[in-house]
Amino acid sequence: MAIKLTPIQCPQCGQSLSFRPGQRKIICTSCGTNILVEDDHQHIVRHIIESEPVLAYDTKRINSQQNVPDILSQMDPDQVMRKATKVWLIIVACFVIPMLLFGNTGLGGFFVLFGLPIILLSAMIIFPIAAGKKEEMIKKIEEERKRQEIERKKEREEFERREKERRRKEEELKRQERIRMLIEEGAVFFPEVVFPYENKDYRAVRNIIAASGFTNISCISLNDGNRLGIQLLRYKQNRVEKITVDGKTVAKGAEPYFPDVPVIITYHGN
């Protein structure tokens, strides 16, 4: 038995698609948009986006595009010339038909005498005006296209901004969950009170770190007394140069570490 496929259109690019009864998610073969089919009978489609605010924004954008009439489709420059031609032909008919009906009579001569100048004069007036209106409509079409392009660009930028914010929040939630799991497993935070640690006495810094729960702390001298000289060494002696945790320079706001992670304090001195 053949499977019945229901046709729909991609809300992003308009590509014709089809889905099986009961199928809720499809991917557009043209633009790659993920689409959620909400109703088998009404065939309501939406972009699949993880964040509800972004989903609402995107669905609102699609609906607004469907409800707003297409201004460009209603603007036809050639229609102006067609209307002008019809008006001129009516004027021509108003004089030519009486010419044919009355022939060589006096009334026929009247229509010939006045009709030909009026026909020529109307052509000289109607068609230039129509050409001007056509040119004006062409300019309006170009302006409308530019306006729509600017609006689409703003929509894309807004969508990208919201998507970027959504991803940032997701990463922050994942980070918080990761930190929570680490703390449950016994991890501790590096003490922020030591920042900035440069030029602080390494012994005081070591005591603060140890008090925070770290158990594997090493202090290494740079042995740079001769290089610094007596005057400079007076200010640099026993001052911290760098602190690394598990081989990486520690930074303020870092995630918690396990207490036995290697902490190395390098300081100036001999």
Secondary structure, 3 states (H helix, E strand, C coil): CCCCCEEEECCCCCCEEEECCCCCEEECCCCCCEEEECCCCCCCEEECCCCHHHHHHHHHHHHHHHHCCCCHHHCCHHHHHHHHHHHHHHHHHHHHHHHHHHCCCHHHHHHHHHHHHHHHHHHHHHHHHHHHHHHHHHHHHHHHHHHHHHHHHHHHHHHHHHHHHHHHHHHHHHHHHHHHHHHHCCCECCCHHHCCCCCCEHHHHHHHHHHCCCCCEEEEECCCHHHHHHHHHHHHCCEEEEEEECCEECCCCCCCECCCCCEEEEECCC
